[in-house]
Amino acid sequence: MDVTTTAQVVGFFIWLFFITAGTFTLLFIIGMIPFWITMATIKRINPRWAEKISEWILEF
């Protein structure tokens, strides 16, 4: 079964899209872990501060 060059190129770009999307998703999740830990710590110490920070982020 022979795959044409056009199909190979299209397949490559589809593969590239999924690899790129997955990479950025993983980087985003890994980058958010320190923020989640920090917010959990602040919430444990002073829930009002955590609420104010969350409101500030949502308004920003």
Secondary structure, 3 states (H helix, E strand, C coil): CCCCHHHHHHHHHHHHHHHHHHHHHHHHHHHHHHHHHHHHHHHHHCHHHHHHHHHHHHHC
